[in-house]
Amino acid sequence: MTDTPARLLKLLSLLQTPREWPGGELAERLDVSPRTVRRDIDRLRELGYPVEASRGSLGGYRLVAGAAMPPLVLDDEEAVAIAVGLRAGAGHAIEGVDEASVRALAKLEQVLPSRLRHRVSALQNATVPLVRGDGATIDPQTLTTLASAATGQERLRFSYRSGDGTETKRQVEPYRLLSTGRRWYLVAYDLLRADWRTFRVDRVSEPFATGARFTPRPLPVEGGEGGGGEGGGGEGGRNGQVGDPGDAARYFARSMAGMQPELRLDVRFAAPAEFVVARLPPTLGVPEPDGENACRLRSSSMDSLEWVALRLALVDCEFTVQGPPQLVAHLETLGARLTRAASLGQGPVHR
């Protein structure tokens, strides 16, 4: 291989496999002399790649962790596997898969050759994921389109379905994507309404990057009214750095606060704290020990009554809700409904 840049990329791809490569094997793979391999290793080191060498009959070269993340060189199979994995995680808003995962997916899909993009889509369409039923399923392509537009400061057009089913056309300047673990949201400036909005991504369809660039506006992080699936934001207050995730999170929290009241939870579980922590979503808070084989959760939640009640029941132990009153009332109604369902289902079993 006489093309030096191509040879360096091939060498880097081999070294990124977690093993130690003897110099002779690298020379054979690259069809060059061992001396050329040594020179190429020196070139990679000059570029910042931390390549270690060990001496002896079993010695060789390997790439180790350095101070910075080097560019990855992936073969076709590796690229397809990573893209499918990121799509599966991002599309179902799994806890722990946040904005960074979507940015990585957007970068990868941007450079995927068409033949590999087709393979990723085919694998995705042929796979039925088993995910929790308390989150919204999202087309990963929608997420990557929104993320790319926000990063590239490019205006977006899309259709949006509100909570009551009304369909509208929107043109926005995307600011930031946010994940709550169950759902994805887009914070953006709505050009037609001349105001900030928060959009639920699972209600977005047909997103299209227009190609028109924009200068990001400062996000109002204090004051103003909130929204919900689509929320508003007022003017005034401190303006943070454009694109700052902390400002976006504060704006989102205020926007959601205008959608539904905050639930101040006070729940006692008849089980040790470690048992409950393993079964309770971290977004609901962390219970503290409260006597022998018991714990108590005191926290706040912006989630719906229905979802909180369901998650408490799924902890699979006895519990007592001290507050808020509306959650107590909802659990009483739900318990009566479930009791009726069980009694109606009783009867002779026909074989």
N, C-alpha and C positions, 0 to 999 in steps of 0.2 A: 504494500500500500504506500504509494509515493506521495499522495496528497496529505500534507502535514496537518491541516485543520481537521480533515475527515479522520485521520489516524488518531489525533488527540481525542476527538469525540468518542471514537470506538474504544480507546484505552480507558477513558473516563467511565464509559458504560460498563466495561469489564470490572474496573476497580470498585464500582458501586455495588457489586454483588458481595454480600458479607462473607468473604473468605480471603485467604492469602494466596496470591498468585506468584508462582515461581517465574523468574525472569525468562527462562527458556520457553515456558508455556505461553507467556505474553508475546514473545517474539514469534512463536509459531502461529498464534492466532492473528497477529497483525502482518505476518509475512515480511518481517524485517529482522535485522540483526539484534542481538542482545545489547550492543552498544547504542543502537538507535532507541531501544526501549529506555535505557538509562537516561539518554538526552531528553526523551519525551517526558519521563518522570520529573526531571528537573524543570521542564517548562511548566508542567502542572503545578509544581510547588511555587514557582514564580508567580503564577496566577492566583495563588492563595489556597490551593487544594492541599490539605495536610496528608501527604502520602508517607507512610512509614515503611522502612526497609529493615529486614532482619537477615542476618548472615547465617551461613552454614548450609549443609546439604538440604535441609528442609526449609530454608529461608525463602523469602520472597517479598512482595509488595502488597500493601493493603491500605485502603482509605479509612482514616479515623475521624472522629468528631473534632471539629475545629471551633474557632470563635464565631463563625458565621455559617449559615446554611448555604452550601454551594448549589448551583443549578443542577437539577437532576437530569440524567439522560436515560430515557425509558425506551424499551423495545415495544413492539406492537402489543404483545400480550399484557405487559405490565401497564401500559397506558389504558387499555380497555378495562382491566381489572380495577384500577384506581377510579376511573370515571364512573363505572357502574356502582362501585361502593359509595362514592360521594353522592351520586344521584339518589341512591336508595335512602341514605341517611337524611340528606337535605330535603327530599321531597315529602318526608313524613314528620318533619320537625321533631326529631328525637332529641331528648334532653342531652346536652353536651355537644350537639352538632349546631354550631352557631354561625355567625356571619363569616368567620374566617374560613369555614368549610365551603361556604358558597363562593367566596372569592377564589379559593383554590380551584373549585369546579369551573368557574367562569374562565380562569386563565387556561386551564387544561383544554376545555372544549374550544377555546378560541384558536388553538394551534393544532388540534387534531385533524389529520387528513380526512377527507370525505369518506374513504373506505372504512376507517376506524370509527368515525362518527356513526356510520350506518350500523356497524357491529354493536356499538354501545346501545343504540336505540332498539335494535332487534333483541338483545339480551334483556333490556329493561321491560320491553313489551311482553316478553315471554315468561316473565317472572312474577309470581304473585307473592308479595311480601306479607308476612304475618306481623302486624303492628298493633299497638294498643288502640282501642276504640275511642279514646278521649282527645284525639288530635285530628287536625284537618289534613287530608292528603292534598299535596300540591304538585303540579307539573314541574319537575326540576328545570325544564327549559325556561319557564316563567321566572324562577328564581335567578338563574344565570343572566337572563336578559335585564332584569331589574338591577342586579349587582353590577353588571358591566356598565349600564347607563349611569348609575350613581358614581362609580369610580371614574368614568370618563367624562362626567359632567355633560351629559347628553340628554336632551329632552325626550320624554316618553309619551306615547299615546296608548291608551288601552280602554277596554270596556270594563265597567265596574257595576257589580250587583250589590245593592244596599241590603240591609237586614230585612226590609219588607218585600224584597224581590224586584225593586225598580232597577232597570238597566239604564246606565248613562255612559256617555263617551267622555273621557278625560284626557287632558294634556297637562303634564306636570314636569316640574324640575325635581328629579329624585334627590333626596338628601342622604338617607340612610336606611338600610334594612335592619330590622330587629327581630330577634327570636325570643319567645317566652318559654320555650321548651315544648309547648303544645301547638303554637301557631306562629306564623311569620307576619310581620307588619312592615309597611313601607311608609316612612315619613317623607313627605314631599310638599312642594309649593304648587298649588293648583292654579294654573294660569287663568282659566275661565272664571274662577271664583275669587281670584286675587287674594288668596289666603292660604295658610298652611292647613294640611289635612293629614290624617293618619288612616291608611287603607289596610284592610285585611287582605293578605296576598291570596288566600284561597278564594276570594271573591273577584280577583283580577283575571281577565281573560284577554287573549289576543294582544299581548304587549308588543309594542313596536318602537324601536329606537329611531327617532326621526333623522338623526345625523346633525341636527342643529345644536351647537354648543351653547352653554350658558355660564355666566359668572355666578357662583353660588351666593345666595342671599344669607345674611345672618339669621340664625334660628332664634325665635323668641323663646327663652327658657324660663321666664317667669311671667306671671299674669296671664290674662286671657281665659277663654272658655275651652272646655274639653270636648271631645267627640267620642266615637266608639269605633264601629267597623269603618266608619269614616268620621273623623273628628276635625274640629276647627281649632285654631289657635289665635290668640290676640296679639296685638302689637305691644311693644314696650318691654321693660325689663333688661337684664344684662344680656348682651349678645356674646356668645362664646365663639371660639375658633370654628370656622366653617368645617363641617364634617366631624366634629368632635363627638365621639360615642357617648361621653358622659352627658353632654347637652341633649343629644337625641334621646337618651334614656329618661332624662328628667322631663322632657317635653312629652314623651310617650306616656309616662306615668300620670302626668296632669291631664292628658287627653283622655285616658281611660277612666280617670276619676270622675270626669263629667258624664261618662256613660252609665255607670252604676255605682252604688255606694260601697264604701269599704266595709268588709266584714271583719270585726274584731273577734277572733276566735278564742274560746276558753273551753278546752276539751280535756277530760281526764280519761286515760286509757288504763284498763286493768291488765297491764303487761309492762315488762321492763322497757326502758327508753330505747335500748339497742334493738329490740324486737320491732318497735314502732318505726324507728328511723329507717330501718331496712325496707319498710313497706309504704312509707308516706312520701309523696313527692317533696323534694327539698323546697319548692316554691311555697309550700304551706308552713314552713318553719321547722324548728328542731325542738322536740319536747324535752323537758327537764325531769329528772327523777322526782317522784312524789310519793314517798313511802316505799314499803316493800312490794316488789313486783308491780309497780304502778308508775305512771309518769303523767305529766300535764303539759299541754300545748297552749301557750299564750302567744298569739301572733296576729298579723293582719293579712288579709287576702283581698285582691281585686277580682277574684274569679266568681263565677255564678254560684248561686245557692245549690243548684242541681249538681254541678261538678264537685263542689266541696263535699256535699252529702255522700256522693258516690265514692269519693276517694277515702273518706272516713270509714265507710262500711267495708271497703276492700282491705283495710288493715287487718281484718280477720281476728278481732278480739272484742271483748265487751268495752264500751266506752260511754261516757256521760257528757253531754253538751251543756255547759253552763251558760253559754251565750255565743252568738247574739240571739235575741228572741226569734227573729225571722228564720234562723236556721233550725231552732228547736221546733217551730211550727211546721217547717217543711219536712223535717224528719218524722214528725208525728203523722202527717198526711201520707208520706211515702210508706211508712211502716204499716199503716192501715191498708193501703192499696196492696202491698205485698202479701199481707195476711189474707186478704180476700182472694187474691190470685191463687194462693196455696190451697185455701179451702175449696174454691171452685174446681180445682184440679183433682180433688180427691174423689174417688169412686171406684167401682169394680174394674179390675184389670181383665181385659178379654184377651185370651190367647188364641 
